[in-house]
Amino acid sequence: MDRVIGIDLGTTNSCVAVLDNGTPTVIPNRGGYKTTPSMVAVTDAGKRLVGHIAKRQAITNAENTVYAAKRLIGRKWGSTLVKSAIATSPFRIVQGPHDDVRIRLREQDFSVPEISAMVLQEMKVVAEDFVGGPVTKAVITVPAYFNDNQRQATKDAGEIAGLEVMRIINEPTAAALSYGFGKDISKTIAVYDFGGGTFDISILEIGEGSVFKVLSTGGDTFLGGEDVDARIEEWLVNAFREEHGVDLRQDRMALQRMKDAAEKAKCELSGVMQAEINLPFISQNAAKEALHLQRTLKRDQLEKLCGDLVAQTIEVCRQSLEDAGLRPQNIDEVVLVGGMTRMPIVTREVARFFGREPSKGIHPDECVALGAAVQGAALVDKKQEVVLLDVTPHALGIAMHGGAFDAIIEANTTVPTQKSKSFTTNRDGQTRILLRVLQGQSDKADENELLGEFALTDLRSAGAGAVEIDVSFEIDSDGIVRVRAKDLETKKEQTIEVSASSGLTKGEVKTMRAKAATDLGERRASEEFEAAKQQAEALVGAIAKLLPQVEKAIAASGRGSEGLEKARALVSDAKAAITRRDLPAVKDQVEKLGRAQNMLKVIAKG
């Protein structure tokens, strides 16, 4: 049976899991960590770095190190949130050829799905090392409030990484799968997911037979730990400007140092009442004298800085409960997901709103990947009885004359679903209607996401009078949207399958996938060479230590020195193979050096 991995592609950190002998298991990376920073960098030598190694060099290579790319995935260039990211990011964000977002690293532009694919590919490699073979299928999670374009962009990232994305599922739903897996429970739960870049709340019913039914979901795809870090950074910048008259935002390296310090202080303040921020030599004054940043941040100060952000999450919770037709007292359990839920103010405000202490029964950093692994196993193994009934997070509808948005499928409708609505045109003799398919929550059409458009023609070729048309929306279990428009009198109809756009063409995705596969092949070969090189160099060193002993033994016994000369020749050949990076030759020399070492040991013992 195919192994399907579950990947939590996080804003700050990513995690991969698999169902191993019936148990959802998080797979640690080579460093032994169960999560990997969602960071990508390009060095001055053109080498790509992903994860911990990218994070370690971020300060000295700030302009070419990307973090929180997930906040930009699937977004249009002109959006307000993209403009905000441009203003605060140390790396360069530029306009792509399809009005999409690109990130410039070492004068090369990468699409956001391409950056995310590098992180996903790292997760793929971690999983392959664990299972001992190729991994080609995955379930990838996304914030529940992602729109179709953001979901498609994530799916494209998976494809670029060389994965067949079996399903895109919502992060709170995945956490609920992890929470309820293997338990015979019937509960109504709220999954409060406050992560590095996004916030989601989902209200679910877990029933007998492992039925998971989402009642409602809400969220904000630009609200998370990154915003808390930004508040601390702003506090530091303002204090430094007041003290020294220097704006640290003009220095990319200083920005990255402050970001790291802000994140560290935030994490510390979940366990202690104050944290020291000490950044020596962060800038200089007009006289070229070194300036140092030293501040003490107290927990109550931090809570004042970010209290309104936490309040925003509570307001979304209130709306989601209302959408589900429930009250806080109807919730049996509140499950916390995401690193931000470690902050005391978050736990306190969630407990106050729901009237109960949240559950700490699942790991906030690992449960999403574990749930994705559960869903992945259920897709390929019919013995895994998991029934997942999710909802569409945003309303789907059409643009009306005058700029209004008319929702045909409301937000929080269980999918798959199909709904229709009849409209009457307001112009006599109209023969053509352009239908613009939109997704979003605003009553104004231009504030929602355009998913596609098509025309219904030849409506009234020989007469006047208003036209009555029926518009039908259908969403299948994979989230594919089909829209049909029909003239109720002439029966003329037109259908469109709405394809969300990631900002990339199919050709670009194919090219990027081929490039990623080549890069991975080169990386694997390089790693294999380095491993063989280390073996060869260790044997060369061991033989070098043996040679003096062997020379003495030969001199004392009067034996010939053919074995000694052969060993020296092998050492010389091994060094040459390493110099020219000839992997097959180095492997061959490792085998020969091993035999030579054993022979020399025998001679040395006399």
N, C-alpha and C positions, 0 to 999 in steps of 0.2 A: 504494500500500500504506500502511496505517496505520503511523504511527511510534509505537512503544511505548517509553516511557522507563523506565529503571531507577532506583529511588529507594532509597537507603540512609537510612532514617529513624533517625538515631542519637540516643543519649541526649545527647551533648554537641554534636555537629555532624552535619549532614545533607549529602548529596551526590546529584547527579542526573547520569545518563549516558544516552547513546543510541548505537545502532550507526549510525555515519556513514560511508557508502561502504565498508561491510564491516568497519570498524574501531571497536571500542568506544571511545567518547570521553567524557571527563568534561566537563560544561558549566560554565564559570565564571559566577559571578553578575555583576551590574553593576559591582561593585567590583573584579572581576578575580580574586576568590578562588574556589578550586575546592570549598571546603566553606563551609557557612553555619551559624552557631550555631543550635542547636535551642532558641531562646529567644523568648518572646512577652511583650509588655508592653502595658499600657494606660496612656496618659498622663492627667493630670488634666483634659485637654480631651476625653477619651473616645476618642482616636485609638489604633488598634492598631499596634504596631510588631513586626516580625519580623526575626530574624537579627542582623546586626552592629549595626544601629541600636538594637535592643532591648538588646544586650549593653553598648553604650556608655553607656546611661543607667541601668544596673542598680543602681549604688551609690546614686544619688539617688532611685531609685524602687523600692527593694528589695521592698517589700510588694506591689507590683503588677507584678513581673517574674517570670515562670515559667521555670525551667530544669529539665532532667532529668525532664520530664513522662512520658517513656517508662517510667520505673520504676513509675509508678502506673497505667498503662493496663491496663484489664481486671481490676483488682483489686477485691475486696470491701472495704467500709468498715471492717469490724472486724478485718482481717488485721493481724498483728504488724508487717509491713513498712510498712503504711500508718501505723500508730501511730508507727513510727520516723521516717518522713518528716515527720509533723506536728510532732514534737519538735525537728527540726533545720532545717526550711525557713523562710526569711524571709517567704515568701508564705503566704496562709491556705488551708488545706485543710479542706473541710467535707463533711458527709454529703449525698449526693444522694438523690433521691426513690425510687430503686430499690435502696437500700443500696449505691450505688456511690460513687465519689469525685468530688467537684467542687472546683474552684479558684475562690476569690472574688477578683475583680479589680475595684476601684472599685465595690464593692457589687453587682456582677453575678456570678452563678455560671456557670462554664463547665465542661462535662464534659471529661474528659481527651481523648477522641477529638476533641472540638471544638478543643482547644488544639493537638493534633497535626495536625489538618487545616489550621490556619493555617500551620504549617511546610511541610506537603505542598503547599499552594496556592502558597507562595513558590517551591518547587521547580518547580511547574507553570509559573509565570510565567517563571522562568529558562529553562526548556526552550522555551517558546513564543517568547521573544525570539531564541533560537538558531536554531530551525527556521523561523521566520518565519510561523507560523500556529498554529491551535489544536492543542493536545495533549489527548487525552481518555483515553488508555489507558496503564496503568502496571503494572509488576511492582514490588512493594514488599517489602523484606526485613525479617525479624524475627529475634531471637535463636532459635537452634535449640531452646532449652529453654522457649520460650514455650508456654503451654497453649492450648487451643482458644478460651477466652474472651479471652485477650490477642490472639490472632490475629484474632478476629472484631472486636475493638475497633479494631485497626489497619486492618482492611478498612473498617469504618464511617468511620474518619478519612479514608480515601481517597475514599469516596463523598461525604462532606461537602465535601471539597476539589474536587469536580467531576470526579473521575477514575473510570473503569471499571477496577477492580483485576482484571487478568487472572489474576494468581497471587500468592499470598503464599509466598515461599521463604525458607529459612533462610540467615542471614548467612554461616556458614562454607561452605555449599554454593555460594553466590554467589561467594565468594572463590575457591573451587576452579574454578568455571567461568571466572573471569577468568584464573586461573593456567594452566589447560589449553587455553584457547581457541586454535584454530589450530595446535596442536601435536600431532604424532602420537606420543604417549607412552603408555607402560603403566607406571603407578607406583601404589604405595600411599602416600598422603600423610596427614599429620595437619595439620589447620587449627586453630591455636591463636589464638582470637579474644578478646582482652582489651580491651574498649572502655571508654567513659566510665561506663556503668552496668551492663553485663552481661558475663558470661564464658561462652564456649562452646568446646567442643572437638569436632571431628568427624573421624572416621577414614573416608577414602574410597579407593575404587579407581578410577583413571582408566584406561580401556581403549581399545583401538583403535576408531575410528569415533566418537570423542567420546562414549563412554559413561561417565557419572559415577555410581558406585554408592556410596551412603553405607552403611558397615558399622555404625557406632554413633555416638551423639552424647551429650553430657552438658553440664552447665553449671549456672549459678546466675544467675537473673534479677535479683539484687540484690547484685552484686559487680562493682565496676569502679573506674574512676578517681575517681568521686565519693567512694568510701570512702577512698581514699588522701588525697584533699583533706580529708576529714572528720578523719582522723587528725592531719594537720598543723594544722587548725583547733583541734582539742582540745588539742594541744600548746601552741599559742599562747594559748588561753583559760586553761589551767592556769598557765602561766608568768606571764601578766598578773595573774591573781587572786592568786598568791603575792607578786608584787611590789607591787601597788597595792591589793589587797583589793576589786577591782571585777570583777563577772561580765559579760563582754562579750556573753554570750548573751542578755541582756535588751534588747539594742539591735539592731534589725533592720538598720540601716545599717552598724553595726560588723560584723555577721555577714557581710554581703555583701562588705564591704571585705576581710575576712579570707579569704573564699572565693576572691576574685580573686587575692589575694596568695599563697594556698596553691597554687592552680593554676599560677600563674606560677613559683613556686619549684620545684614538682615538675618542670615542663618544663625549667627551667634546669639542674636537677641531673642531667639525662640527659647534659649536655655538660660540666659543670664539677663541681668537688668541693665547693663550698659556695655558698650563695645568701643574699643579704641581704634581710630583710623589714623594711621601714620604713613604718609607717603613722602619720604625725603627727596629733595632735589627734583621736585615735580615741575618747576619752572624757574625763571629768573626775571629780575627786574630790569629797568632801563640801564642800570649801572652794571649789568651782567652778574649781579650777585645771586647766588643760589637761594631759592625760596622753597620752604617745606610746608606740607599740608599736615596739620595735626589737629584732630577734633575728637571729642567724645560724644557718641550718640547714645542716648538713653532710650529704653523701650517705650516709655510714654511719649517721647518726642517722635519716635518712629510711628507710633499709633496715630498721632496727630497728623503726621505727614501723609499717611495712606488711609486714614479712617474713611474718607469719602469713597475710596475704591472698594473697600469691604462693604460699605453701605449699598453701593451699586449692585453687588452680587446678591445681597439680601432682597433688594427690590425685584430682581429677576426671579428669585425664588418665589416671591409673593405672587408674581404674575403667572408663573408656571403652575403653581397650586390652583390658582383661579381657573386657568385653562383646563386643568384636569378635573375641575369641579370638586376640589377637596380643600380641607383646612389643615393647618399644622397638626392638630390632634388626630387626624386620620392616618398619619404616617407612623408606621410601626418601627422603622429603623432609618437613621440618617447615616449614609456611608460617605466618608471623606476620601477624596482622591486628589492627587497632585501635591507637589512640594509645598505650595503656599498654605495648605491646611495645617502645617506644623506651627504657624504663627499663632500665639495665644489669642490675639484679637479676633482671628478668624474663627477658631474653635468656640470662643466665648459668644460671638455674635450669632453663629449658627445655632448653638445651644439655646440662646435666648429666643430666636425666632421660632424654632420648631418645638420649644418647650421640653427638650430632653437632651441629654449628653449624646454626642455622635458616637457611632460605633467605631472601634479601632481594630476590627477583626480582619482587615485586609491591609496589605502593604500599599501605601499611597503612591509609591513610585513603580511598583511592579504589577499591580492588579490589572491594569489595562492590557498589557502585553499578554498576561496569563489568560484573560478573557478572550482575546483575539485568537490565542492558540486553541482554546476550547471550541470556538466557532469554526476554526480551520479544520479541526478534527471531525466536527459534525458534518462538514461539507463533503468529506471523502469517506467517512465511516458511518454507515447507517445504524450501527449499534449505539453510537453516541446520540441519545435522544435529547436534542435541544430544539425547542421551538421558539423562534425569535420573531416577535411582531413589533416592528419599529414604526416610527412616524416620520412624515416629512416635516422638517423644522421650519420651513418658510411657506407662505402662501404662494400658489401658482395661479396665474390668470392672464388677462390681456389688457392692453392699453386701450382706453376709450377716447372718443372724440372730446377734446378739451383738456387732455392731459391727465385724466383720472386713471386709477388702476382698479380693475374689477376682479376680485379674487373668485376663482371657480372652485379650486381646492384650497380649503383653509389650512393654515398651519396646524400641526399636531393631528393631522388625519392619518390613520393607520394605513400603511401600504402593504400589499398592492391595493389600488383603489381606482375607481373610474367615476367621474361626475360630469354632468352636462348642464348647460344653461342656454336659454334662448334670448336672442337680442333682436331688436328691430332698428334698422337704419333710420336715420333722420333726414335722409335726402331722397326725394322722389327720383325714380329713373336711374338709380345708382347701379352700375354694371360690374363694379370691381371693389373689393374690400381688402385692405391690407391688415393682416392680423399680426400684432407684435406680442410674442409670448414672453412674459416677465415672471420673475421670482423675487419675493421680498415681503416686507411688512408695511411699507409706506403706502398711503392712499394716493400718492403722486407717482405717476408712471415713471418719470425720469429719475426718481430716487431709488428705483428697483433695478435688479440685474436683468439685462436683456439676454434671453436664452436662444431666441431665434425668431424669424418672421417669415410669413408666406402669404400669398394672395389667393383669394377666392374670386374667380373671374366668370364672365358670361352669366351674370346673375339675372339680368332682366334685359335681354337683348331687344325685346320688341314691346316695350310698354313702360308706363310710368308707375309710380306707387312705391311705398316703402318696402324694403326687403326684410323678411324674417329669417334669421339664420340660427342654427343650433351649433354651439361650440362645445366639444367634448374633450376632456383631459383624461388621460390614463397614465398611471405610474405603475410599473411592474416591480417585482421583488428586488431587482437589481438597480432600481432607481431610474430606469429609462423612461423618459416622458414622451408620450405621443399625443399630438393634438389634431383633432379633426373638426373641420368646419363644413356645414351643410346648409344649402338653401332649401328651406322646408317646402317651398312650392315647386321648384324645378328639380329638386333632388340632386342638384349639382353639388359635388363635395370635393374637398382637398384635404390631404393628410400630410403631416410632417412629423418625423421623428426628431425630437429636439436633442441635438448633440451639444453638450456643454463644452466650452473651450478652455483649455489651459493656457492659451496664448501661444501654443506651438502647433505647427502643422504635423500631419502624420509622417511626412518625409523627414522633418527635423527630429522627431522622436526616434525614428528608425536610425538615422545617422548618429544621434547621440547614444543610442543603445550599442551600436557597433563600436563606437569610440570607447564607451565604458567597458565593454567586454575586452577590447584590446588592452586598455589600461590595467584591468584586473589581471589579464594573462601576464602582462609584463611585471606586475607587482608580485604575483605568485612565483614567477620565475626568479625574480630578484630575491624573494624570501628564501626560496629553495637554494639559490646560489649561496646566500649568506650563511645558511645552516650548514651546507657542505663545506664552505670556506672555513667556518669555525672548527668543524671536525678535523679538516686537513691541517689547519694551523696548530691545533692542539697536539696532533700526532707528530707534526714537524718539531714542535717544542719538546715533546717527550723523547723523540729520537735524538735530538741535540744533546739532551742531558745524558743519554745512554752512551753516546759515542766515546767519550773519554774512558769509561769503564770497559767498553768493548775493545778499544785500542790496547789497553793494558793487558786484558785477558788474551788477546791474540799474540802480543809480544811475549808473554810468559809461556804460552803453549807452543809457539812456533807454527801455529796454523796459518793458512793462507788468508788474505784479506779480501777475497772476492765478495763475501757477504757485506763487508763494510763499505766497499766501493759501490755495490748495488744500492745500499741504503742511501748513500750520499746522492747517487744519481736520481733516486726516487724523490728525495727531498727537493732537488733542483727542479725536477719535472713538475712537482706539485706547486712550487712557487711560481713557475712560469704559467701554469694553467690558471692559477689565481689571478695573476697579473692581466692575462687576456680575457678573464671572466668566462672561461670555457667550462660550463656546468658539467657536461658529460665527462670531460677529462678530469675535473676535480673529483667527481664521484668515483671514477676509476682509480684515481690516485689514493683516495681515502681507503679503499679496499686493499690496495697494494701496500700502503704505509702501515696499515694494521697488521698485515702479515709480517712485514719487515720488523716492526716493533717487537712482535712475539719472538722472532728469530734472534734479534739482538739481545733480548732478555736472557735467552738460553745461553748465548755465547758469554755474556757478562758474568753469569753465574759459574762459568767454567765447566 
